Structures are given as structure tokens and as C-alpha cells.
Amino acid sequence: MEYTPLTEWILKHGISQQTLELFVIITILATIISISRYIFGSKTYGIYAPIILAISYSYTGFRYGLAITFVVIATTLLSYSILKRIRMHYITRIAINYCLLSIALVIALLVINKYGLGLENMANIPSLAVISIAALSDFFIKQFVQKSFRSSIAILFNTMVIASIGWYVITRDIITAYTINNLWIIPLLIILNIVIGQFKGLRVKDLFRFSSILQDKENVAK
């Protein structure tokens, strides 16, 4: 790959291509989350969880990442439904959840290794990516404690959708090649986020939610 002078200079002064790609990817993912939140109205587990999840999916592969996510969420729901009946401190409850989660992931990997289930190469997945997906459990429990089950599932779904979009964007070679050779994109994304930060209109979600009310107002105005 041919690099622009700026990119080539950066790569020759202590920063690897993979590190530079990750730095640029983070800015893109953060902006996608910003747009989804303030333009479309999709709530997620903050900005950290979708970024980590998207990057983890890029290392695990999308199909494998979703399988691990399913095990993590199912185990978290089961463990929380049991542990909430026992009086204990919050952190100890989380610690036990991670213990149970580790057991569940080991069992899941053993089952997949034995029966395949369409995930035959699971053993080759980087362990750090699996751990990063497992961290989603903490975000889910915090949301589940504060909100209803329905709300927690809705936010989880939004987080996974945004992470999936992020995964798709960052796994396109043409996009990563273009961005590291056009680092002016980062200042552009800063300006874009400043504009988004000033947005005070109705989000896309609200337009659908209040469409009937808006239509009634238009009819009255006529």
C-alpha cells in the first residue's frame, strides 16, 4: 500500500499501521454512535461498549462474535435472576456473575468443539476479544438494575446494532485504507460532532413516535 507523506511519516516514527488504524477507527465508531444517538435517537450503553463490541467483532468474526454475545447475555440473565434473591454487595454480585460467566463460556466452547454447530474455528478466536465481549455483562446488569427488562433489552439491541454497523465499516479494507491515508478526516469528524452537539430538533425516532400528533397539528393549521 502506498501512503501519503503524513501517514508515511507517522508510520516511520514509532506508530504501527495497526495502531494507527485503531486510532482512526475509534473516531469513526464514536461518530457513528453520536449520530445514532442524537439524530436517530438510538440509546446504547454509552460510547465505550459499542466501540469495544465492534472492534471485538472485527477480531472474532461477526458470526462468532454474536454467538459469544448470546452466551454472555443468557448467562448474565440467568445468574442475575438467581443472585438477586441473595442479599449481598453489588460488586460481589458482579464478581460471582463473572465466575459463572467464565464457566458458561468454557462449557459453550467445549460443546462447540464437540458438535461444531457451524462454529468449528472457535478455538482460533483471540481470547482478548472474547473477554472484551464478556465485559458487556457489566453494562447489561447496570442497565437491568436501573431499568425494566424491556428497556434493558431494547438498549442491548441498539448497542448490538450500532456495533454491527461499526463492525461492517471497520472491516472494509477500502475504508481503512482510505482513512489512514486521509487523516484530515479526524478534524472533519470533530467538526461534525460539534454540529451534532448543537442539534435541537426532533430525532428520527421521535418523528415516528409523534407522527400522529404532528399530522394533527398540520391539519389544524390548515
N, C-alpha and C positions, 0 to 999 in steps of 0.2 A: 504494500500500500504506500502511495506517495502522500507525504504530509505537507501541510502549509508551513511556512517558515516559523510561525509562532508555535505550532504544535511540535514541530521537529526540535525546536529549541528547548521546550518543556521536557520532552522525552529524553533529551541528552543531558538534562541536569537533575537527575535523581528521581524522576517520576515515571513509572512503568505505564505502558499503554492500558493495561487492565485497570490500574488505579485511576488514570485519567478518565477512562470510560465510565467507571463507577461514579466519579465526582459529577460528570455531566449527566449521567442517568438519574442521579438523585435530584438534580434541579428540574429535570423533565417530569419525573414522577411527582415531585412536590407541587408542580404547577398543575398537573392533571388533577390531583386531589383538590387543589384550590378551586379550579374551575368546576369540578363536580359538586363541591360544597356550596359555593356562593352563586353559581349560575344555574346549576341543575337542582340544587337542594338535597343532594345525597349525603347523609351523615355517615361517617366512618369512625373507626377507633383512632381518632386524632389523625396525625400525619405520619407518625412513625410506623405504626402497624402495617398500613397498606404498602409503604415503601419496602419494609423488610420482607413482607409476604411476596411482593412482585419479584424482588431480587432472588429470594429463595426459590420461587418457581422457575426462574431462569437457570438455576443450578440443578434442580431436581428434575426438570421437565414438567410440563403443565399437568399431564395425567397423573404422574406420581405425586406431585405437589397437592393436587386435590384429594387424592387417596389419604395422604398423611393428615391433611386438614380435617377430613371427615373423622378419622380415628381420634384426633385431638379433641374435637368438639364433642363427639359422642361420649368419650371418656370423661371429659370435664363435666358434662351434664349429669352423667351417672354419679360421679364422685361427689359433686356438689349436693345432689339430692339426698345422698347418704350422710355427708358430713354436716349439713345444716341442722341435723337433728341432735348433734353433739355440741355442747357448749364449749367453745374454745376460742382462742385469739385468732384474728383474721390471718396473720402471717403463718401461723401453724397450720391453719386450714389449707392455705395455698401450698405450703411445703408438702403436706400429705397428698394434695392433688397432683403435684409434680411426681411424687413417688409412684402413685397409681398410674399416672400418665406414662412414665418410663416402662412400667410393667406391661401396659397395654400396647405400647409401640413395639416392644420386644416380641410379644405374642403375635402381633399383626405381621411383623417381619418374618417370623417363623412360619406362620400359616401361608403367607405369600410365597415363601421359599419352597414350601412343600407342594402347594396346589397351583402356583402360578397366578391364577386369577387375572391374567393379562398384564401382569406387572413383574415379569420374570427378571428384569435387571435391577431390582430394588436394592440389591446389595452394593451396587456401584454408586449409589447416591451419596454425595458428600454429607458427612454426619453433621457438620455445622449448619447446613441448610435445613436438616430435619429439626435440629434444636431451635433454630430461628422460627420455624413454623409452630413448634410446640409452645413457644412464648406467647402465641396467640391466646392460649388458655387463660393467661393472667388478664388480658384485656377483656375477654368474654365474661369472666367471673365478676370483674369490677362492674361491668355494664349490667350483668344479670342481677347483681345485688341491688343496684340503684333503680333499675327499670323493670318493666314487666317482661315476661318470656317473649311475647310477641315483638316488643320493641327491640329486645336484645337480638333476636333472630333477624329482624329487619336490618339492623345496623351491621350485623355479621355478614349478611348477604351483600349489602352495599360495599363493605370492605373488600369482600372477595371479588366482586365485580370490578371495582376500581383496580385492585391488584392484578386481576386478569388482563384488563386493558393495558396496565403498566407492563405486565409481562410480555404482551404481544408487541408493544412498542419497542422495548429494550432488546428483544431477541431478533429484531430485524437488522441484519448486518448493514443494509443500506443506510438505516437511520443512525446507527452507532458510528459508522464510517464518516457519515456527513457531519455529525455533531462534533466529533473530536477534531475535525478539520475546519470547523466553523465555530470557534469558541465565542464569537460575538453573540451567539445565541443566549449565553448566560445573562449578559446585561439586558438583552431583549426580554428575557423571561422575568427579570426583576421589574422592568417597566410594566409588563403585562400584569404582574401580581399587584403592583401599585394601583393600576386601573381597576382590577377586580376588587381590591380592597376598598375602593370608593363606591362600588356598585350598591345602589339602594333600591333598585327595582324589584319586581316580583320574580322569584326564581321559576324555572320551568315547572318544577313540581307544584308550586303554588298556583301557577296558571291553570294547570289541570284540576287542582283541588278546588279552586274558587271560580272555575269557568262558568258555572250556572249563575253565580252572583254577579259576575262581570257582565254576562249576557243580559241579565235582568236590568242592570244599570243602563246598558246601552239602549234597551227597549224603552225605558222610562225617559231617557234623554231625547229619544226620537218623538 
